[in-house]
Amino acid sequence: MSAHGHVDLGHTVAGWTGTTLALLGFTGAGVAVCAAWPPGILIGLAVVVLAGVVTWLLHLAGWGKPSGPRPESAWDWRTRDSAARAGHADCLGCRAGGPRRAVAAARSHPRPAAPLPAAGEGA
């Protein structure tokens, strides 16, 4: 048993790749600050931005996970998300992926209908 209990922590290929790239970028920028090398600072920060873009693209390709807990069978970090092609409802990354994903996500989770008026109230 882990220190966090029996829960889905969301370890995915997209998450591990993005975290590793961001860590390398921050480390490179930090070393460049210590060495007083301004181009190195910019290179490190560019790698951090690249980490965000790569993580987003991997999420759209199905190597991330939707919001919320997953079933225990999908906890392995190499499990691909089959629902990512259509987009996840309430996912900013999927909505930013383009109109096709935003429409598909909205269709998969329609909004509830307005309540009907009570008997005796005006139409």
KOLROGU-646222 format. One record per residue: residue in three letters; y, x, z of N, C-alpha, C in turn; chain. Coordinates in nm, 3 decimals. Layout:
N
+--------+---------+---------+---------+---------+---------+---------+---------+---------+---------+--------+
| residu |     n_v |     n_u |     n_w |    ca_v |    ca_u |    ca_w |     c_v |     c_u |     c_w | chaine |
+--------+---------+---------+---------+---------+---------+---------+---------+---------+---------+--------+
|    Ala |       Y |       X |       Z |       Y |       X |       Z |       Y |       X |       Z |      A |
...
+--------+---------+---------+---------+---------+---------+---------+---------+---------+---------+--------+
% end
This chain:
123
+--------+---------+---------+---------+---------+---------+---------+---------+---------+---------+--------+
| residu |     n_v |     n_u |     n_w |    ca_v |    ca_u |    ca_w |     c_v |     c_u |     c_w | chaine |
+--------+---------+---------+---------+---------+---------+---------+---------+---------+---------+--------+
|    Met |  -0.118 |   0.085 |   0.000 |   0.000 |   0.000 |   0.000 |   0.125 |   0.089 |   0.000 |      A |
|    Ser |   0.222 |   0.049 |  -0.075 |   0.344 |   0.129 |  -0.084 |   0.441 |   0.091 |   0.028 |      A |
|    Ala |   0.545 |   0.167 |   0.041 |   0.647 |   0.140 |   0.143 |   0.724 |   0.011 |   0.114 |      A |
|    His |   0.722 |  -0.033 |  -0.011 |   0.796 |  -0.154 |  -0.050 |   0.711 |  -0.280 |  -0.045 |      A |
|    Gly |   0.584 |  -0.267 |  -0.008 |   0.497 |  -0.384 |  -0.007 |   0.436 |  -0.406 |  -0.144 |      A |
|    His |   0.376 |  -0.521 |  -0.162 |   0.307 |  -0.554 |  -0.286 |   0.402 |  -0.633 |  -0.377 |      A |
|    Val |   0.494 |  -0.562 |  -0.443 |   0.594 |  -0.627 |  -0.528 |   0.607 |  -0.555 |  -0.661 |      A |
|    Asp |   0.665 |  -0.624 |  -0.757 |   0.692 |  -0.567 |  -0.890 |   0.827 |  -0.497 |  -0.886 |      A |
|    Leu |   0.827 |  -0.366 |  -0.896 |   0.953 |  -0.291 |  -0.893 |   1.013 |  -0.273 |  -1.032 |      A |
|    Gly |   0.945 |  -0.320 |  -1.136 |   1.002 |  -0.316 |  -1.269 |   0.997 |  -0.182 |  -1.338 |      A |
|    His |   0.900 |  -0.099 |  -1.304 |   0.887 |   0.030 |  -1.372 |   0.840 |   0.005 |  -1.515 |      A |
|    Thr |   0.923 |   0.047 |  -1.613 |   0.891 |   0.026 |  -1.754 |   0.924 |   0.153 |  -1.832 |      A |
|    Val |   0.876 |   0.158 |  -1.955 |   0.908 |   0.271 |  -2.042 |   1.060 |   0.281 |  -2.061 |      A |
|    Ala |   1.125 |   0.166 |  -2.083 |   1.271 |   0.167 |  -2.100 |   1.340 |   0.218 |  -1.975 |      A |
|    Gly |   1.295 |   0.173 |  -1.859 |   1.357 |   0.215 |  -1.734 |   1.339 |   0.363 |  -1.706 |      A |
|    Trp |   1.217 |   0.413 |  -1.723 |   1.192 |   0.555 |  -1.697 |   1.266 |   0.644 |  -1.798 |      A |
|    Thr |   1.268 |   0.604 |  -1.924 |   1.337 |   0.684 |  -2.026 |   1.487 |   0.688 |  -2.000 |      A |
|    Gly |   1.546 |   0.573 |  -1.973 |   1.689 |   0.567 |  -1.946 |   1.728 |   0.644 |  -1.822 |      A |
|    Thr |   1.647 |   0.633 |  -1.717 |   1.676 |   0.705 |  -1.593 |   1.668 |   0.855 |  -1.614 |      A |
|    Thr |   1.567 |   0.900 |  -1.686 |   1.551 |   1.044 |  -1.712 |   1.668 |   1.098 |  -1.794 |      A |
|    Leu |   1.706 |   1.026 |  -1.899 |   1.819 |   1.072 |  -1.981 |   1.949 |   1.073 |  -1.902 |      A |
|    Ala |   1.972 |   0.970 |  -1.821 |   2.094 |   0.965 |  -1.741 |   2.096 |   1.078 |  -1.639 |      A |
|    Leu |   1.982 |   1.107 |  -1.577 |   1.975 |   1.217 |  -1.481 |   2.004 |   1.351 |  -1.548 |      A |
|    Leu |   1.949 |   1.371 |  -1.668 |   1.978 |   1.494 |  -1.742 |   2.126 |   1.504 |  -1.779 |      A |
|    Gly |   2.186 |   1.392 |  -1.820 |   2.327 |   1.392 |  -1.856 |   2.416 |   1.422 |  -1.737 |      A |
|    Phe |   2.390 |   1.357 |  -1.623 |   2.470 |   1.383 |  -1.503 |   2.452 |   1.527 |  -1.455 |      A |
|    Thr |   2.329 |   1.577 |  -1.462 |   2.305 |   1.715 |  -1.420 |   2.379 |   1.812 |  -1.511 |      A |
|    Gly |   2.372 |   1.789 |  -1.641 |   2.442 |   1.875 |  -1.736 |   2.592 |   1.871 |  -1.716 |      A |
|    Ala |   2.647 |   1.752 |  -1.693 |   2.791 |   1.740 |  -1.669 |   2.829 |   1.810 |  -1.539 |      A |
|    Gly |   2.745 |   1.798 |  -1.437 |   2.772 |   1.864 |  -1.309 |   2.770 |   2.015 |  -1.320 |      A |
|    Val |   2.674 |   2.068 |  -1.394 |   2.669 |   2.213 |  -1.416 |   2.791 |   2.258 |  -1.495 |      A |
|    Ala |   2.832 |   2.179 |  -1.593 |   2.949 |   2.214 |  -1.673 |   3.076 |   2.212 |  -1.588 |      A |
|    Val |   3.085 |   2.119 |  -1.491 |   3.200 |   2.117 |  -1.401 |   3.203 |   2.246 |  -1.319 |      A |
|    Cys |   3.087 |   2.284 |  -1.266 |   3.080 |   2.407 |  -1.185 |   3.112 |   2.531 |  -1.268 |      A |
|    Ala |   3.075 |   2.529 |  -1.395 |   3.100 |   2.643 |  -1.484 |   3.238 |   2.635 |  -1.549 |      A |
|    Ala |   3.313 |   2.528 |  -1.522 |   3.446 |   2.507 |  -1.582 |   3.439 |   2.512 |  -1.734 |      A |
|    Trp |   3.343 |   2.438 |  -1.789 |   3.323 |   2.432 |  -1.935 |   3.346 |   2.288 |  -1.981 |      A |
|    Pro |   3.470 |   2.253 |  -2.021 |   3.503 |   2.115 |  -2.059 |   3.414 |   2.055 |  -2.169 |      A |
|    Pro |   3.376 |   2.130 |  -2.274 |   3.288 |   2.068 |  -2.373 |   3.153 |   2.026 |  -2.313 |      A |
|    Gly |   3.105 |   2.102 |  -2.217 |   2.978 |   2.067 |  -2.153 |   2.988 |   1.938 |  -2.074 |      A |
|    Ile |   3.104 |   1.914 |  -2.014 |   3.124 |   1.789 |  -1.940 |   3.115 |   1.671 |  -2.037 |      A |
|    Leu |   3.180 |   1.685 |  -2.152 |   3.177 |   1.578 |  -2.252 |   3.037 |   1.557 |  -2.308 |      A |
|    Ile |   2.964 |   1.666 |  -2.328 |   2.826 |   1.656 |  -2.378 |   2.740 |   1.582 |  -2.275 |      A |
|    Gly |   2.755 |   1.619 |  -2.148 |   2.678 |   1.552 |  -2.043 |   2.709 |   1.405 |  -2.034 |      A |
|    Leu |   2.836 |   1.370 |  -2.044 |   2.874 |   1.229 |  -2.039 |   2.825 |   1.154 |  -2.163 |      A |
|    Ala |   2.822 |   1.221 |  -2.278 |   2.768 |   1.159 |  -2.399 |   2.618 |   1.130 |  -2.383 |      A |
|    Val |   2.546 |   1.219 |  -2.315 |   2.404 |   1.195 |  -2.291 |   2.386 |   1.075 |  -2.198 |      A |
|    Val |   2.475 |   1.057 |  -2.101 |   2.468 |   0.941 |  -2.012 |   2.489 |   0.813 |  -2.093 |      A |
|    Val |   2.585 |   0.812 |  -2.183 |   2.607 |   0.694 |  -2.268 |   2.485 |   0.671 |  -2.358 |      A |
|    Leu |   2.429 |   0.780 |  -2.411 |   2.309 |   0.770 |  -2.494 |   2.194 |   0.710 |  -2.414 |      A |
|    Ala |   2.185 |   0.741 |  -2.286 |   2.080 |   0.685 |  -2.201 |   2.089 |   0.533 |  -2.196 |      A |
|    Gly |   2.210 |   0.481 |  -2.183 |   2.228 |   0.336 |  -2.182 |   2.189 |   0.272 |  -2.314 |      A |
|    Val |   2.226 |   0.334 |  -2.424 |   2.193 |   0.280 |  -2.556 |   2.043 |   0.284 |  -2.580 |      A |
|    Val |   1.979 |   0.394 |  -2.546 |   1.834 |   0.407 |  -2.566 |   1.759 |   0.306 |  -2.479 |      A |
|    Thr |   1.802 |   0.288 |  -2.355 |   1.738 |   0.190 |  -2.267 |   1.751 |   0.050 |  -2.324 |      A |
|    Trp |   1.868 |   0.015 |  -2.374 |   1.890 |  -0.117 |  -2.433 |   1.802 |  -0.137 |  -2.556 |      A |
|    Leu |   1.795 |  -0.038 |  -2.644 |   1.712 |  -0.050 |  -2.765 |   1.564 |  -0.062 |  -2.729 |      A |
|    Leu |   1.519 |   0.014 |  -2.630 |   1.380 |   0.002 |  -2.586 |   1.353 |  -0.136 |  -2.526 |      A |
|    His |   1.450 |  -0.190 |  -2.453 |   1.435 |  -0.325 |  -2.398 |   1.420 |  -0.427 |  -2.511 |      A |
|    Leu |   1.504 |  -0.416 |  -2.614 |   1.495 |  -0.508 |  -2.727 |   1.364 |  -0.492 |  -2.803 |      A |
|    Ala |   1.307 |  -0.372 |  -2.802 |   1.180 |  -0.347 |  -2.871 |   1.059 |  -0.391 |  -2.789 |      A |
|    Gly |   1.082 |  -0.437 |  -2.665 |   0.972 |  -0.488 |  -2.585 |   0.920 |  -0.392 |  -2.480 |      A |
|    Trp |   0.984 |  -0.279 |  -2.462 |   0.937 |  -0.181 |  -2.364 |   1.009 |  -0.194 |  -2.231 |      A |
|    Gly |   1.089 |  -0.299 |  -2.213 |   1.154 |  -0.326 |  -2.086 |   1.084 |  -0.443 |  -2.019 |      A |
|    Lys |   1.158 |  -0.521 |  -1.942 |   1.100 |  -0.640 |  -1.880 |   1.208 |  -0.746 |  -1.865 |      A |
|    Pro |   1.169 |  -0.873 |  -1.862 |   1.268 |  -0.977 |  -1.837 |   1.312 |  -0.974 |  -1.692 |      A |
|    Ser |   1.418 |  -1.046 |  -1.661 |   1.465 |  -1.054 |  -1.523 |   1.361 |  -1.126 |  -1.438 |      A |
|    Gly |   1.357 |  -1.090 |  -1.312 |   1.266 |  -1.155 |  -1.220 |   1.131 |  -1.088 |  -1.214 |      A |
|    Pro |   1.045 |  -1.138 |  -1.125 |   0.913 |  -1.076 |  -1.108 |   0.822 |  -1.106 |  -1.226 |      A |
|    Arg |   0.729 |  -1.013 |  -1.250 |   0.629 |  -1.030 |  -1.355 |   0.493 |  -1.058 |  -1.290 |      A |
|    Pro |   0.398 |  -1.111 |  -1.366 |   0.264 |  -1.127 |  -1.310 |   0.203 |  -0.989 |  -1.281 |      A |
|    Glu |   0.115 |  -0.984 |  -1.184 |   0.059 |  -0.855 |  -1.142 |  -0.012 |  -0.783 |  -1.256 |      A |
|    Ser |  -0.067 |  -0.856 |  -1.352 |  -0.136 |  -0.793 |  -1.465 |  -0.040 |  -0.714 |  -1.554 |      A |
|    Ala |   0.091 |  -0.739 |  -1.545 |   0.191 |  -0.671 |  -1.628 |   0.269 |  -0.566 |  -1.551 |      A |
|    Trp |   0.221 |  -0.525 |  -1.434 |   0.294 |  -0.429 |  -1.351 |   0.284 |  -0.286 |  -1.402 |      A |
|    Asp |   0.185 |  -0.254 |  -1.483 |   0.174 |  -0.116 |  -1.533 |   0.297 |  -0.083 |  -1.618 |      A |
|    Trp |   0.351 |   0.036 |  -1.603 |   0.476 |   0.071 |  -1.669 |   0.462 |   0.079 |  -1.820 |      A |
|    Arg |   0.338 |   0.088 |  -1.872 |   0.318 |   0.096 |  -2.017 |   0.293 |  -0.041 |  -2.080 |      A |
|    Thr |   0.305 |  -0.148 |  -2.003 |   0.282 |  -0.282 |  -2.055 |   0.402 |  -0.327 |  -2.137 |      A |
|    Arg |   0.374 |  -0.371 |  -2.259 |   0.481 |  -0.415 |  -2.347 |   0.509 |  -0.563 |  -2.325 |      A |
|    Asp |   0.635 |  -0.602 |  -2.332 |   0.677 |  -0.740 |  -2.310 |   0.670 |  -0.814 |  -2.443 |      A |
|    Ser |   0.576 |  -0.906 |  -2.455 |   0.558 |  -0.978 |  -2.582 |   0.667 |  -1.081 |  -2.608 |      A |
|    Ala |   0.741 |  -1.123 |  -2.506 |   0.846 |  -1.223 |  -2.524 |   0.980 |  -1.162 |  -2.566 |      A |
|    Ala |   0.988 |  -1.030 |  -2.574 |   1.116 |  -0.965 |  -2.603 |   1.164 |  -0.990 |  -2.745 |      A |
|    Arg |   1.075 |  -1.017 |  -2.838 |   1.116 |  -1.037 |  -2.976 |   1.209 |  -1.156 |  -2.990 |      A |
|    Ala |   1.183 |  -1.262 |  -2.914 |   1.268 |  -1.381 |  -2.921 |   1.390 |  -1.370 |  -2.830 |      A |
|    Gly |   1.388 |  -1.278 |  -2.736 |   1.498 |  -1.263 |  -2.642 |   1.467 |  -1.334 |  -2.511 |      A |
|    His |   1.523 |  -1.283 |  -2.403 |   1.504 |  -1.342 |  -2.271 |   1.623 |  -1.432 |  -2.238 |      A |
|    Ala |   1.593 |  -1.545 |  -2.177 |   1.701 |  -1.634 |  -2.134 |   1.781 |  -1.566 |  -2.024 |      A |
|    Asp |   1.909 |  -1.586 |  -2.022 |   1.999 |  -1.530 |  -1.920 |   1.998 |  -1.378 |  -1.918 |      A |
|    Cys |   1.972 |  -1.314 |  -2.032 |   1.969 |  -1.168 |  -2.040 |   2.088 |  -1.121 |  -2.124 |      A |
|    Leu |   2.180 |  -1.051 |  -2.061 |   2.298 |  -1.002 |  -2.131 |   2.259 |  -0.905 |  -2.243 |      A |
|    Gly |   2.160 |  -0.821 |  -2.218 |   2.115 |  -0.726 |  -2.320 |   2.060 |  -0.795 |  -2.443 |      A |
|    Cys |   1.984 |  -0.902 |  -2.423 |   1.929 |  -0.976 |  -2.537 |   2.039 |  -1.050 |  -2.613 |      A |
|    Arg |   2.135 |  -1.107 |  -2.539 |   2.247 |  -1.175 |  -2.607 |   2.329 |  -1.077 |  -2.687 |      A |
|    Ala |   2.344 |  -0.955 |  -2.636 |   2.419 |  -0.853 |  -2.710 |   2.341 |  -0.801 |  -2.830 |      A |
|    Gly |   2.212 |  -0.832 |  -2.836 |   2.129 |  -0.788 |  -2.947 |   2.154 |  -0.863 |  -3.076 |      A |
|    Gly |   2.230 |  -0.968 |  -3.072 |   2.264 |  -1.039 |  -3.194 |   2.245 |  -1.188 |  -3.179 |      A |
|    Pro |   2.298 |  -1.264 |  -3.274 |   2.293 |  -1.409 |  -3.264 |   2.152 |  -1.466 |  -3.269 |      A |
|    Arg |   2.061 |  -1.404 |  -3.342 |   1.924 |  -1.456 |  -3.351 |   1.857 |  -1.455 |  -3.214 |      A |
|    Arg |   1.875 |  -1.347 |  -3.139 |   1.815 |  -1.339 |  -3.006 |   1.881 |  -1.438 |  -2.910 |      A |
|    Ala |   2.012 |  -1.453 |  -2.920 |   2.083 |  -1.544 |  -2.829 |   2.040 |  -1.687 |  -2.853 |      A |
|    Val |   2.023 |  -1.727 |  -2.979 |   1.981 |  -1.863 |  -3.011 |   1.837 |  -1.885 |  -2.965 |      A |
|    Ala |   1.750 |  -1.787 |  -2.987 |   1.610 |  -1.802 |  -2.946 |   1.599 |  -1.812 |  -2.795 |      A |
|    Ala |   1.677 |  -1.736 |  -2.722 |   1.674 |  -1.742 |  -2.576 |   1.726 |  -1.876 |  -2.527 |      A |
|    Ala |   1.828 |  -1.930 |  -2.593 |   1.883 |  -2.059 |  -2.553 |   1.783 |  -2.171 |  -2.581 |      A |
|    Arg |   1.708 |  -2.161 |  -2.691 |   1.609 |  -2.262 |  -2.723 |   1.492 |  -2.260 |  -2.624 |      A |
|    Ser |   1.456 |  -2.142 |  -2.576 |   1.340 |  -2.135 |  -2.487 |   1.371 |  -2.191 |  -2.349 |      A |
|    His |   1.499 |  -2.202 |  -2.312 |   1.539 |  -2.258 |  -2.184 |   1.654 |  -2.356 |  -2.205 |      A |
|    Pro |   1.623 |  -2.479 |  -2.251 |   1.733 |  -2.574 |  -2.277 |   1.800 |  -2.616 |  -2.147 |      A |
|    Arg |   1.926 |  -2.656 |  -2.160 |   2.001 |  -2.703 |  -2.044 |   1.952 |  -2.843 |  -2.006 |      A |
|    Pro |   1.956 |  -2.876 |  -1.877 |   1.911 |  -3.009 |  -1.835 |   2.006 |  -3.117 |  -1.889 |      A |
|    Ala |   1.949 |  -3.233 |  -1.916 |   2.029 |  -3.344 |  -1.967 |   2.117 |  -3.399 |  -1.856 |      A |
|    Ala |   2.228 |  -3.464 |  -1.895 |   2.318 |  -3.526 |  -1.797 |   2.246 |  -3.642 |  -1.731 |      A |
|    Pro |   2.272 |  -3.667 |  -1.604 |   2.205 |  -3.778 |  -1.534 |   2.250 |  -3.912 |  -1.592 |      A |
|    Leu |   2.158 |  -4.006 |  -1.591 |   2.189 |  -4.140 |  -1.641 |   2.272 |  -4.216 |  -1.538 |      A |
|    Pro |   2.363 |  -4.305 |  -1.582 |   2.441 |  -4.382 |  -1.484 |   2.351 |  -4.478 |  -1.406 |      A |
|    Ala |   2.388 |  -4.500 |  -1.284 |   2.310 |  -4.591 |  -1.198 |   2.323 |  -4.734 |  -1.248 |      A |
|    Ala |   2.227 |  -4.819 |  -1.210 |   2.228 |  -4.958 |  -1.254 |   2.354 |  -5.029 |  -1.201 |      A |
|    Gly |   2.418 |  -5.105 |  -1.283 |   2.537 |  -5.178 |  -1.244 |   2.667 |  -5.104 |  -1.274 |      A |
|    Glu |   2.658 |  -4.975 |  -1.311 |   2.779 |  -4.900 |  -1.345 |   2.810 |  -4.921 |  -1.492 |      A |
|    Gly |   2.933 |  -4.900 |  -1.529 |   2.976 |  -4.917 |  -1.667 |   2.907 |  -4.820 |  -1.761 |      A |
|    Ala |   2.892 |  -4.861 |  -1.888 |   2.824 |  -4.777 |  -1.984 |   2.919 |  -4.674 |  -2.026 |      A |
+--------+---------+---------+---------+---------+---------+---------+---------+---------+---------+--------+
% end
